Amino acid sequence: MKKVVVIGAGISGLTAAIYAQRSGFDVTLCEQNECAGGMCTAWKRKGYLFEGSIHCTGSNPKTELYKLWKDTGALGDTVKINLPDVFHAVEWEGQIINLYRDIEKTVEHLTAISPEDGKQLRRLVSDVKAFSCLQMPIFDIKGIKTLTPKRMTFKGLIKMLPVLPTLGRLSSVSCKKYAEKFVHPGIRKLFCIIPDDFSCISLIATLSTWNMGDGGFPEGGSLGMLDRMVKTFEDLGGKILLKTKVKCVNIENKSVTGVKLTDGTPLAADAVIVTQETIAAVEQLFDKPLNDAWLAELRNRTESVVCTFIGVGIRAKILQTPIPKWKLTEPITCAGKTITEIGFNNYFGHEGYAPEGCTTLTTTFTGDTYLFWKKAKEEGRYEDEKRLLSDQIRHAICQKYPQATDNIEVIDIATPLTYERYTGAYHGSWMSITGLGKKMRTYPGFLKKISGVYFAGHRLMTPGGLPVALYSGHKAAQMICRQYNVMFR
């Protein structure tokens, strides 16, 4: 039986390990932390659980993406999916403006608020519905043997034709420019759910996903999904080594021979799947530079998405969900940037997220603040900067929700350095930006001059995220099956 070592037990690593083990390989999964997850994780502080990843997934059973989640055990018929009616909301001059899952309901709501935006809102419906025929493509790689082939068909191509004019029209329009098409300032604010400099295709695709009944929050969040995936892998006979960090990938005569752990222990392997974030992995896990052109392109073209994450535990009930983004009376300074508005994910009522009668809130400030936090660390003021941010967050929440005064029990801040330390990702990034007018890029995930080394993870297809991690793990397992002429299962 051929041996496979998978480096990293995030979504891509677990997915690759599950499919490879199911296809007849002897798989060992190495994870540097004390639990699986990588970027897909949650953590507890003083009895409050902070959800660091899962806010929506490919939860629609009609999609190909859902079938992969089900294959891995992450989702399934017995896993409850929470599909909220309202996904996002903002506060404007005392009025709550909602973004509903149902795009028609959203437009009816917004037209009542701003009749002069009726024409642009009808265009929004048209754009969102055009994207309904577009799914993330889940196809088999060329040359793979499988009992259930997944191929692009002529019928499938025809089905996607209606979206092409919309893609062409919107590819060079930023999220900011798209939002500015609306007259009402509150509606413009409502649609600022994606960073301004992203293509508005990200916004429209997200709205379309919600409208199709996708994007639900699975029972148990990140930790529940991970537990189910780990169980699937172990039930298949796979072996997971926690608190086990790989120092390097061993190469002899242009073929992989295994890996060496940081304690010097060698693990022999006929193939290695690297799921640590690709840019960092290439720099850290190989003794000699890798010269494949796609790696250089990935490194040079990548614009990373990083964030500062804030989790808040409150010994009081805050029932409003989601908490609408509101204008701060006193702006918050985070890593040298000024924040004038803030909103939160509210987990009140979700089992396991807070003690009885208490509330867990989370939010993120997106923006490349890695160098700020790194310099603060080097100069010995890292914790002071976090405390300063924490104090501002506390003040903002207590002003908005008086019941939180003297009842905030914990504010936990994860900076880009936290993500870098925990996952090994380049600058702690978890997605990539597709520049305006640029095509989404997919990278090969294998080396031309070295046999048996494969890559998976969010970096291999823009913009990244959990669906890409899932798909790339599936693809890496297929590449190993093709190498050894094994039936993929």
C-alpha positions, 0 to 999 in steps of 0.5 A: 500500500502506497504511503501518503503524508499530508501536511496540515489538517485544515479543510484542504488537508482533511479533504485530501486525506479522506479521499486518499485514504478512501481510495486505498492509500495509507495516509498520515496527516500531520498537524502542528497544533493540538487540534485540526482546523487551520483557518477553519477554527473557533476558540474559547475564552472564559466560557465564550466560544468565538467563531473564527471562520464559518459564517456560511458554507456550500449548504445547498444540497443541489450543488456539487460543492455540497456533495463534497462536504457530504463526502467528507462528513462535514455536512449531511442529512443529519446536520442542521443548517441555520438559514437566517432570513436577514444576513446583514443589516445597517442602521441609518438615521435611526432606521434599520435597513436589512439585506434579506436572503431572498433578493426579491424581499430585499428589493421590496424592502429597499424600494419602500425606503428609496423609490428613486432607487427602483431602477437600479434595484431591478438591475440588481435582481437581474444581476443576482438571478443571472448568477444563479446558473453559475456554480463553483465547477467541481470536475475530475482532473484529466486522466483520472479513473473514477466510478462516478465521473464528473465532466463538463458537458455541453448542456452545462456550458449552455446553462451558464451562457446567460451569466456571460454578459453580466460577467463582462459588464461587471468584471471591471466594476469595484464593490465601491463603484457598484454601491455608489450606483444607489441614490440612498446613502443607507442603501449604499452603506448596506451593500458595502459588505465586501471590501471596496477594492474587490470586484463587485462580482464577489458581491453579486455572487454572494447575494446569488448564493444566499438567494438560492438557499445556500450559505447556511450556518451549520450546526456546531460551526467550525468545530462541529464540521471539523469533528465530523471530518476527523471522525470520517478520516479516522473511521477510514483507518487514517492516522492523524498526528497532532502537535506534529510539525513538519520541518521539510519535505525530503527530495531525492533524485527528483522524487519525494521520499517523505518528510522530516519532522521538527524533532528529526523523525523521518516519515517515509512517503510515496507522495506528499500533499502540502496544505500549509499556505502555499507561499509560506510552504514553498519558502519554509519546507524545501531545502532548494528553491522550487522553480516552477513558473506557476509558483513565481506567478502566484507569489508575484500576483498575490494580493492577500486578504488579512484581518484583525478579529475581535471576539466579545463575551458579555454577561447580558442578553443582546437579542438583536441579530444580526447587529446592524452596522452603526456609525460610531460617535467616536471613531476607533483606531485600529493598527493606524486605520480609522474605523467609523462604523462597526457591526457584529455577528451575534451568536446569542441563542446558538447552543454552546457559544456563551453561558446561559443568558450571555452573549457572544459577539464577533467582528473583523476589521479587514485590511492589510495591517500585518506590518503595523502589528509586526512592528508593534511586536518588535518594539514591545508595544504589541499588547499595549496596542491590543489593549488600546483597541480593546478599550475602544471596542468596549466603549463603543458596545457600552454606548450602544447597548447599556446592558453591557456596561460593567458586564463585558467579561472578555475581549479577545483580539486575533491580529494577522500575527496570530493567524500567521503563528497558528496557521503558518500562512503568509502574513496570516492571510486567508483569501486573495484579491482578484484585481479589477478586470482580471480573471480568477486564477487557478494554479496547477498544484503540482511540480513538473520537475519533482515527482510526488509533491502536490499542493492544496489550500485556499491560495490555489484558486482566487479568491480562496476561502473554504470552498477552494480549500475543499475543492483543492484537497479533492483535486490533490487526492485525484492527482495522487490516484492518477500518478499511481493509476489508482481508482479514485473513490 
